[in-house]
Amino acid sequence: MHARLGSSKRLVGFGCLLALSAFSCTSTRTSSADARQASASEPPNQQTSLAKADPQMKAVLDSHAKLSAKPIESLSPAEARRQPSATDGVYQLVQDRGDAAPKRLPQVGKVEMRTVAGPGDVQIPVRVYTPKGDGPFPVIVYYHGGGWVIANLDTYDPSCRALCDQAKAVVVSVDYRRAPENKFPAAHEDSYAALQHVMQNAAQFGGDPARVAVVGESAGGNLATAVCLMAKERGGRMPVHQALVYPIANYAFDTPSYRANQNAKPLNAAMMRWFFQHYLTSPSDGENKLVSPLRASDADLRGLPPATVVTAEIDPLRSEGQAYAAKLKAAGVDVAPQDFAGVTHEFFGMANVVDKAKAAQRFVVGRLQRSFQNAAR
């Protein structure tokens, strides 16, 4: 319903193609030769993929371009975190239209900061959104995007507010540790610990422990499905649903959508290499099923909770998201995938300026509510 509105220091991340020599991005699914060949076959600019953007999406991209963000992959993580984000592109668009104080975000019952116990002595900050009315409410544990390196709770605040308002659920947004200060598996371990804490203590959040789901965008989508894999492997409590919005699902760069959208905005292939470079200790980490759930076996995936998978046409991650949905289905998981044409990575939180974001939010919320209802029976 509403787009992400934030200061210019809040990040999702953007950039143009830049080769990275400091970190080898080879994997069992792609070779450096394959990557070079794919790169050589692509047009030298981004117009081919971005020409598919619908008018509303293009307006956001044009507004963000006015902010002159530097290519993320050319920066240090500290510098990258200060660059204008897609959030700021939306805000710029709203201002350009002469609405300096728009109807911005859903008014939830309350928002508060807390901490939950993480691995070891780590205390994980979380932002808790509680809907209006009386509980106990269903609960959504939410993981933000940013390639495990950039972005924060503020960047994805509008997504959380929309989910809280539409699903009538408590949303616990997890501020997991970021790389490169904290390499793999820090973000994954924080995310799993936060989920288990919330499920064991849902009543303290005004929530129902029998109705807890996970939702994530981009790297957060990876974390949302990874915590389900971890719960199965470790005998932890399992959420009733996993909603994965353009998730990172594989450490590989040779897919059709990587080739078609290697120079797309706001996410491109070079940025993905940069994210992996900073989060993974070595390329071998990319083979881990938590980083690359598409490499998990059918046995690993069997018994995972129902899944909703959202993908975007103009997104390097589109192919792997669709492939992961198909693999979940093949393993017997109840899966509902939906691809949205004419929009880019990060569109989900732009619902006050991009109609397809409204549709994507309704789709996700409908699936969540069905799982909440089934769990309550």
C-alpha positions as MATLAB code, in Angstrom:
seq = 'MHARLGSSKRLVGFGCLLALSAFSCTSTRTSSADARQASASEPPNQQTSLAKADPQMKAVLDSHAKLSAKPIESLSPAEARRQPSATDGVYQLVQDRGDAAPKRLPQVGKVEMRTVAGPGDVQIPVRVYTPKGDGPFPVIVYYHGGGWVIANLDTYDPSCRALCDQAKAVVVSVDYRRAPENKFPAAHEDSYAALQHVMQNAAQFGGDPARVAVVGESAGGNLATAVCLMAKERGGRMPVHQALVYPIANYAFDTPSYRANQNAKPLNAAMMRWFFQHYLTSPSDGENKLVSPLRASDADLRGLPPATVVTAEIDPLRSEGQAYAAKLKAAGVDVAPQDFAGVTHEFFGMANVVDKAKAAQRFVVGRLQRSFQNAAR';
ca = [
       0.000    0.000    0.000;
       2.852    2.380    0.651;
       6.356    2.896   -0.621;
       9.532    2.960    1.370;
      10.246    6.491    2.524;
      13.577    7.169    4.182;
      16.599    9.408    4.400;
      19.264    9.374    1.751;
      21.510    7.438    4.140;
      19.245    4.387    4.068;
      20.250    1.736    1.642;
      18.948   -0.848   -0.684;
      21.804   -0.451   -3.128;
      22.414    0.249   -6.787;
      25.163    0.407   -9.356;
      26.630   -0.407  -12.739;
      28.717   -3.395  -13.809;
      32.262   -3.547  -12.383;
      34.570   -6.546  -12.439;
      35.695   -7.704   -9.004;
      39.136   -9.263   -8.805;
      39.432   -9.482   -5.020;
      37.067  -12.434   -4.731;
      36.577  -15.394   -7.024;
      32.922  -15.958   -7.800;
      33.230  -19.430   -9.211;
      30.882  -22.159   -8.053;
      29.870  -25.695   -8.875;
      27.122  -24.266  -11.067;
      29.063  -21.641  -13.003;
      32.642  -21.043  -14.062;
      34.517  -17.782  -14.558;
      34.674  -18.606  -18.273;
      30.887  -18.965  -18.336;
      30.528  -15.642  -16.568;
      32.844  -13.909  -19.044;
      30.981  -15.409  -21.970;
      27.620  -14.327  -20.550;
      28.951  -10.833  -19.935;
      30.351  -10.573  -23.450;
      27.011  -11.574  -24.959;
      25.067   -8.800  -23.242;
      24.461   -5.296  -24.575;
      26.802   -2.658  -23.119;
      24.028   -0.744  -21.414;
      20.981   -1.421  -19.301;
      18.337   -0.268  -21.749;
      17.350   -3.720  -22.985;
      16.007   -4.884  -19.633;
      14.841   -1.529  -18.283;
      12.880   -0.848  -21.456;
      10.460   -3.443  -20.060;
       9.701   -1.334  -16.996;
       6.097   -0.216  -16.756;
       5.517    3.565  -16.476;
       5.148    3.582  -12.700;
       8.309    1.574  -12.168;
      10.213    3.710  -14.668;
       9.168    6.843  -12.799;
      10.786    5.499   -9.622;
      13.966    4.552  -11.488;
      14.149    7.993  -13.104;
      13.695    9.680   -9.738;
      16.414    7.591   -8.174;
      18.754    8.443  -11.059;
      18.417   12.130  -10.119;
      20.047   11.345   -6.774;
      23.330   10.400   -8.478;
      24.084    7.353   -6.365;
      27.517    5.904   -6.938;
      27.862    2.287   -8.096;
      27.660    0.174   -4.945;
      30.176   -2.332   -6.237;
      32.807    0.418   -6.559;
      32.521    1.387   -2.890;
      33.469    0.093    0.516;
      30.563   -1.276    2.585;
      30.668    1.807    4.814;
      30.429    4.088    1.775;
      27.747    1.921    0.170;
      25.539    2.182    3.230;
      25.443    5.964    2.787;
      24.255    5.941   -0.819;
      20.702    6.972   -1.805;
      18.377    3.984   -1.908;
      15.275    2.955   -3.807;
      13.432    4.340   -0.806;
      14.883    7.728   -1.579;
      13.941    7.368   -5.222;
      10.321    6.937   -4.185;
      10.507    9.918   -1.870;
      12.065   11.997   -4.637;
       9.215   11.004   -6.929;
       6.612   11.996   -4.355;
       8.282   15.359   -3.880;
       8.539   15.933   -7.614;
       4.800   15.433   -7.832;
       4.325   18.240   -5.346;
       3.196   16.123   -2.430;
       5.701   16.864    0.309;
       3.558   15.199    2.974;
       1.746   12.298    1.339;
      -0.283    9.620    3.022;
       2.813    7.617    3.658;
       2.575    4.501    5.744;
      -0.140    2.417    7.375;
      -0.811    3.529   10.918;
      -0.244    0.453   13.044;
      -1.128    0.190   16.710;
       2.415    0.698   18.001;
       6.058    0.322   17.045;
       8.798   -0.411   19.553;
      12.403   -1.560   19.681;
      13.422   -4.623   21.665;
      16.288   -7.085   21.783;
      16.173  -10.853   21.576;
      18.781  -13.407   22.529;
      21.086  -14.373   19.684;
      23.867  -16.936   19.366;
      26.382  -16.803   22.194;
      26.267  -13.424   23.892;
      24.806  -11.596   20.896;
      21.770   -9.426   21.539;
      19.779   -8.887   18.348;
      17.803   -5.647   17.972;
      14.295   -6.125   16.598;
      11.587   -3.657   15.697;
       8.128   -4.846   16.696;
       5.044   -3.620   14.823;
       1.754   -4.383   16.561;
      -1.587   -3.932   14.781;
      -4.510   -2.061   16.204;
      -6.965   -4.119   18.206;
      -6.702   -6.909   20.712;
      -4.464   -9.966   20.447;
      -3.208  -12.517   20.489;
      -2.256  -11.844   16.876;
      -0.471  -14.019   14.351;
       3.219  -13.158   14.082;
       5.490  -12.478   11.116;
       9.255  -12.633   11.646;
      10.622  -10.396    8.889;
      14.114  -10.268    7.363;
      15.204   -7.216    5.364;
      17.262   -7.247    2.187;
      20.563   -5.611    1.274;
      22.767   -8.548    0.319;
      23.632   -9.215    3.990;
      25.809   -6.082    3.749;
      23.740   -2.894    3.363;
      20.230   -1.668    4.275;
      18.634   -1.753    7.715;
      15.319   -1.791    9.567;
      14.451    1.719    8.358;
      14.949    0.871    4.683;
      12.256   -1.797    4.826;
       9.964   -0.143    7.367;
       7.156    0.341    4.816;
       7.052   -3.376    3.963;
       6.720   -4.223    7.638;
       3.986   -1.672    8.191;
       2.059   -2.930    5.177;
       2.278   -6.544    6.363;
       1.255   -5.587    9.895;
      -1.722   -3.575    8.676;
      -2.978   -5.952    5.990;
      -2.344   -9.278    7.733;
      -3.364   -7.953   11.164;
      -0.214   -9.551   12.499;
       2.614   -8.573   14.807;
       5.712   -8.066   12.662;
       9.118   -8.596   14.257;
      11.766   -7.101   11.960;
      15.188   -8.574   12.689;
      18.329   -6.406   12.667;
      20.749   -9.276   12.033;
      24.492   -8.635   11.948;
      25.837   -7.494    8.598;
      28.956   -8.287    6.613;
      31.842   -7.803    6.176;
      32.089   -7.107    9.886;
      30.278  -10.407   10.436;
      30.791  -13.051    7.773;
      28.656  -16.103    6.961;
      26.942  -17.648    8.865;
      26.402  -14.704   11.246;
      23.265  -13.313    9.561;
      21.823  -16.810    9.241;
      22.507  -17.713   12.867;
      21.021  -14.428   14.089;
      17.951  -14.959   11.939;
      17.415  -18.491   13.221;
      17.928  -17.463   16.850;
      15.445  -14.607   16.472;
      12.819  -16.913   14.978;
      13.198  -19.488   17.723;
      13.072  -16.791   20.413;
       9.913  -15.278   18.981;
       8.219  -18.650   18.605;
       9.041  -19.582   22.191;
       8.024  -16.187   23.551;
       5.275  -15.077   21.164;
       2.941  -14.222   24.017;
       5.394  -11.549   25.164;
       4.884   -9.873   21.792;
       1.100  -10.130   21.939;
       1.302  -13.024   19.504;
       0.072  -16.582   19.125;
       2.962  -19.109   19.115;
       0.907  -21.465   16.932;
       0.684  -18.843   14.167;
       4.193  -17.629   13.339;
       5.397  -17.132    9.752;
       8.582  -15.822    8.167;
       8.820  -13.230    5.381;
      11.913  -11.838    3.703;
      12.984   -9.775    0.725;
      16.107  -10.485   -1.369;
      18.830  -11.560    1.089;
      16.014  -11.592    3.620;
      14.151  -14.041    1.412;
      17.214  -16.256    1.551;
      17.228  -15.975    5.351;
      13.504  -16.722    5.572;
      13.825  -20.082    3.834;
      17.209  -20.830    5.452;
      15.736  -20.638    8.951;
      13.173  -23.244    7.901;
      15.981  -25.534    6.723;
      17.813  -24.903    9.991;
      14.714  -25.650   12.073;
      14.246  -28.956   10.305;
      17.881  -29.954   10.678;
      18.180  -28.848   14.311;
      14.774  -29.933   15.545;
      13.662  -26.361   16.177;
      10.198  -24.897   15.966;
       8.951  -24.538   12.415;
       6.986  -21.511   11.160;
       3.634  -22.105    9.493;
       4.558  -20.261    6.287;
       7.534  -18.850    4.396;
       7.015  -15.884    2.066;
      10.057  -15.306   -0.130;
      10.145  -12.070   -2.097;
      12.756  -12.188   -4.909;
      14.994  -14.387   -2.737;
      18.683  -15.067   -3.221;
      18.564  -18.812   -3.841;
      21.872  -19.760   -5.456;
      25.506  -18.708   -5.641;
      25.654  -18.727   -9.435;
      25.576  -16.083  -12.120;
      24.801  -17.996  -15.309;
      20.992  -17.989  -15.299;
      18.754  -16.486  -17.990;
      17.747  -13.613  -15.698;
      21.365  -12.832  -14.777;
      22.201  -12.621  -18.475;
      19.107  -10.587  -19.355;
      19.372   -8.249  -16.347;
      23.098   -8.065  -15.682;
      23.002   -4.251  -15.925;
      19.542   -3.693  -14.479;
      18.596   -1.244  -11.756;
      18.326   -1.206   -8.788;
      20.117   -4.590   -8.625;
      22.647   -5.838  -11.154;
      25.002   -8.779  -11.503;
      28.074   -6.890  -10.300;
      26.321   -5.928   -7.091;
      25.460   -9.549   -6.393;
      29.115  -10.513   -6.802;
      30.022   -7.663   -4.444;
      27.508   -8.862   -1.838;
      28.800  -12.410   -1.956;
      32.381  -11.151   -1.824;
      31.696   -9.379    1.466;
      29.461  -11.989    3.125;
      31.190  -15.248    2.245;
      34.513  -16.191    3.783;
      35.390  -18.104    0.616;
      33.579  -19.246   -2.553;
      33.100  -22.660   -0.938;
      30.564  -21.061    1.416;
      28.407  -20.511   -1.656;
      27.894  -24.257   -1.908;
      26.229  -24.341    1.506;
      22.496  -24.963    1.236;
      21.812  -22.022    3.565;
      23.436  -19.642    1.083;
      22.175  -21.612   -1.926;
      18.908  -23.327   -0.937;
      18.451  -24.288   -4.590;
      21.226  -26.824   -3.943;
      19.371  -28.428   -1.032;
      18.221  -31.989   -1.634;
      14.600  -33.035   -1.918;
      15.018  -34.681    1.469;
      16.186  -31.342    2.924;
      13.172  -29.539    1.502;
      10.540  -32.146    2.217;
       8.316  -31.103    5.108;
       9.112  -27.400    4.944;
       6.165  -25.050    5.492;
       3.982  -23.748    2.642;
       5.791  -21.159    0.550;
       4.877  -18.055   -1.398;
       7.511  -16.920   -3.895;
       7.389  -13.491   -5.554;
       9.696  -12.685   -8.457;
      10.151   -9.617  -10.654;
      10.746   -9.582  -14.401;
      13.605   -7.055  -14.315;
      15.746   -8.764  -11.701;
      18.890  -10.910  -11.911;
      17.386  -13.143   -9.198;
      14.217  -13.967  -11.120;
      15.362  -17.313  -12.549;
      16.685  -18.726   -9.290;
      13.561  -17.668   -7.416;
      11.399  -19.446   -9.956;
      13.678  -22.497   -9.920;
      13.548  -22.664   -6.139;
       9.750  -22.509   -6.174;
       9.714  -25.410   -8.633;
      12.150  -27.395   -6.496;
      10.059  -26.852   -3.364;
       6.992  -28.043   -5.241;
       8.835  -31.138   -6.485;
       9.704  -31.928   -2.853;
       6.009  -31.865   -1.931;
       5.831  -28.380   -0.436;
       2.674  -26.329   -1.022;
       4.049  -23.506   -3.182;
       2.412  -20.522   -4.867;
       4.809  -18.613   -7.146;
       3.912  -15.382   -8.887;
       6.023  -13.324  -11.257;
       5.302   -9.635  -11.782;
       6.023   -8.184  -15.211;
       7.444   -4.720  -15.788;
       8.889   -4.254  -12.306;
      12.345   -4.528  -10.777;
      13.996   -5.896   -7.691;
      12.819   -3.925   -4.619;
       9.381   -3.136   -6.048;
       7.492   -4.864   -3.213;
       7.686   -1.901   -0.802;
       6.704    0.757   -3.348;
       2.955    0.317   -3.148;
       1.987    3.982   -2.904;
       3.518    4.647   -6.321;
       3.616    1.211   -8.023;
       0.318   -0.637   -8.370;
       1.959   -4.013   -8.895;
       3.475   -3.701   -5.437;
      -0.053   -3.461   -4.059;
      -0.941   -6.637   -5.925;
       2.164   -8.420   -4.650;
       1.401   -7.434   -1.076;
      -2.186   -8.669   -1.387;
      -0.931  -11.951   -2.829;
       1.534  -12.515    0.016;
      -0.920  -11.477    2.721;
      -3.621  -13.765    1.337;
      -1.297  -16.740    1.492;
      -0.148  -15.843    5.000;
      -3.703  -15.528    6.245;
      -4.591  -18.930    4.831;
      -1.732  -20.543    6.723;
      -2.642  -18.666    9.897;
      -6.228  -19.899    9.596;
      -5.122  -23.466    9.010;
      -2.832  -23.331   12.048;
      -5.665  -22.063   14.239;
      -7.909  -25.050   13.472;
];
